[in-house]
Amino acid sequence: DLGNQERHQGRGGCEVKDYLPKDRHQGAALVLYAVMIAMTKKTAIPLGLLVCAHLGEYLLISRKMACEKGLSQVSTAVHTLLYGFTWWQPIREE
């Protein structure tokens, strides 16, 4: 989808609205982060594992996909860390 690609290009995702959830799956990803942050009062392990998983997704998958699609690396990294595969999978399938 060209409109979707243009949204991620150009400004590099500099506006807050560019990082808001686009669908219910991305909203659920943010809820999961909120739950993990709430759990860090006892231990930071769950949140750390989630961040590590999303970092791995960026390094192994979405970074290469961003190069292929001509997307900003910064925007791709932030979106992947926030939403994980719920962000990069639909773009990869375009």
Secondary structure, 3 states (H helix, E strand, C coil): CHHHHHHHCCCCCCCHHHHCCCCHHHHHHHHHHHHHHHHCCCCCHHHHHHHHHHHHHHHHHHHHHHHHHCCCHHHHHHHHHHHCHHHHHHHHCC
